[in-house]
């Protein structure tokens, strides 16, 4: 159940990354327990690898990002020796961005964007992907906590209603488990951050499998960056607006 809920959250994050950055594809790959390499856990768009595809830790742009723990950008796949040109040609990929998903000192995986156009991604796309990768790390930590403590399984990942102001255990006829303070903070962080992952059109992919908390979100009217419900501008654009007055 924890892995199922994690996959649903990862899939939504991949879809949102694709939409926010106007990429042709997005994928999230996580390290395989007890095995080398990473496996694709979420995929959105025609240019992205399929769920289940393997990513190398030792070669290519993904492997270099894992080793250096740095975001990497390829503006022209045909002229960049770090990427697999054959695979890029098969998938119609000209530009790639790789963001490592890091938790403390551990690289959990990578979050990648793909485009059929050369030099498609800028600094704003990197900033958005960085924020979304932090949500991936938090979701993975919550899933691991739920698996390690079965009594927390029903509590750790399901999303609370948007109107619920605080992190609380779901209603139950049995006494709620004692939730570690660190886990409460992780979930609170995830709930708050997921509020800024935005859906602004009616053409978004089907979300029937997505927890309710992750639906019906918004975008900054000025720059398109994710914002919390109830806002019309992100913090940066709001500050710029007041400075101009």
N, C-alpha and C positions, 0 to 999 in steps of 0.2 A: 504493500500500500504506500509506504514512504517513497519508494522508487517510482511508482505510478504517478503520484502527486508531483514529485520532482520533475519527471519528464513533461508533465502538463505545463508546469511553470517555465521550464527551459524552452519548450516549443513556443509559448507566447512571447518570451523574451527575444527569440530568434525572429519571429514575425515582426515584432515592434522595431527591432534593429534594422531589418530590411526596409520597413516603411519610413522610419525617421531619417535614415541616411540616403534614401532613394537608391539603395543597392539593388542589384539583380538577384542577389542570394545572400543568405547568412547561415552560419552553422556554429553549433556548440559541440565541442568534443571534450570528454573527460578522461582522465587517466583510468586505465583498466586495473582493477585490484588483482595483484598477483601475476600480471602479464605486462610485457613491454608495450609501449605505444598507447595511443588514445583511441577511443571509439566515439563516433558521432552520435550524440544523444538527441539532437534537435536540428532540423533543417527546414529552411524556408526559401522559396524561389527556385526558378528553373536552373540557375547557374551554380547551385550549392550541391555538395556531395550528399548522398542519401544517408538517412539514419542507418547506422550499422557499419558505415565505412570506417576504415582504420586510418589514423593519422600517425605519422612517425615522430618519435621523440629525438631521432638522431639525424634527420636530414630535412632539407627543404626549409621554407619560411616558418612553418609550424615548429619544427625541431629547434631552429635557431631562437625563436621567441621563447620556447620552454627553457632552453639553456641560459639565455641572457636575462630572462624575466623582463623583457622590454617589448613594448608594442613595435611592430614592424610594418612598413608600408612598401608595396610594390606598385609602381605606376605603369609599368609596361612589361607584361609577362614574357613577351617575345624576346626582350633584351636583358632579362634578369636571370642570372645563373642560379639564384637561390630557389627558384620555383621549378616544378616539374612541367616543362613546356608542353609535353604530350597530353597530360591530363588537362591543363589549362585550355588547350585547343579543343579537346573533346567536349569540355563543359562551356566553351565560349567565354572564357575568363581572360580579361585584359588587365584588370587591377585587383589587388588583394590587400586587405588589412588584417593583421593578426594581433589580437590582444590577449596576453596571458591572463588566466584566471588564477589569482594568487590569494592564498589564505596564510597569513603569517609567513613562515619560511617555506611553505609547500606550494608548488604549482599544481593546481587541481586540473587544469586543462587549458583550452584556448577558445576564444570567441572570434570568429572570422567573418569578414564581409567580402563579397565578390561583385564585380561589375564587368560587363562586356565592353565598357569604354575605358580607354587608357586614362590614367591620372584622374580617376573619378572621385577620390576621397580627399577631403581637406582636414584641417585641424579641428573644425567643429565636429566632424564625423568621428574623429579619434576621441574627442571629449565625451561624446554621447556613448560611444562603445565602452569607454572606461567606466562610466557610471553603470551601464547595464552589466558589465562584467562583475562589478561588485555585488549586484543582485544575485548573479549566478553563484558566487562564492557563498553568500549568506544562505541561499536555498540549499546548497550542498551540505553546509554545516548543519542545518536543521534536519535534513533527511538522515544524516549520519547519527545525530542525537536521537532521533526517533527509533532508528534501528538498534542502537545500543541499549535503549531503555524502552522495551515494548509498552510499558504503561503510559508512555508519552506519545504513542503512535498516533492516536486520534487528535492529539493536541498540537503537535509540532508544525505541521505543514498546512492544514486547511486554513483558508483565509477567512477572517472575520468580516461581517458586513461593514460597508464603508462608513456607516453612521456610528459604529461602535468606537468610543473615544479612547479606550485603553486596552492593553493586552490582558485578556481574561481567558480562563479555561472554558470550553464549551459546556452548556448545560448537561447535567448528568444526574442520574439517580444514585450513583455511587460517589463516594468522596473523591474529589479531584486529587491527582497526584501532586506531590510537592515538586514544583517546577524550579529548577536551578535558576538563580538570578541571571547568570550569563546567558542561559537559553532564552529567558524572557526578553533580555535586551536584544538578542539576535532576531527574535521574531518581531519585536517592535520595530527594529531597524528595517526589516524586510517589508513589513506592512507599510511603513512610511514611504520607503523608496518605491514600492510598486505603485503608489499613488501617482508617481510622476511618469510612469510608462503609459504612453498616450494612444487612444484610439479616437480619430477625428473624422472618419468617413464611414459611410455605410458599405463601402467596398472591402472592408477588412475581412480576412479569412474567417471561416466558421470557428466559433469559440464555444460550442456546446460542451466541449470536454474541459473547458477552462474554469477554475474556481471563480465564483462570483466577484470576489474582491479584485480580480485582475481585469474586469471588463469596464467599458464605458468610461474611459479616461481621456485626457485632454492634451492640447499642444499650445505653446506660446504663439499668440497672434502675430508677433513681430518676427521671430526667428525660427519658429517651428520646434524649439527644444521642448522636451517633456516637462509638464508642470503639474502641480497638485490640483485636485478638484476644487472648484471655487475661484481659481485664479484665471486671469486672462493673459498675463505676461509672466515670464520667468523673472527671477530676482535680478539678473543682470540687465534685462531690458527695462524692468521697472525702475531701476536706479538711473539708467540713462534717460528715461522719460522725465524723472524729477529733476535731473541736472539741467535739462534743456529749459525748464520753466524759470 
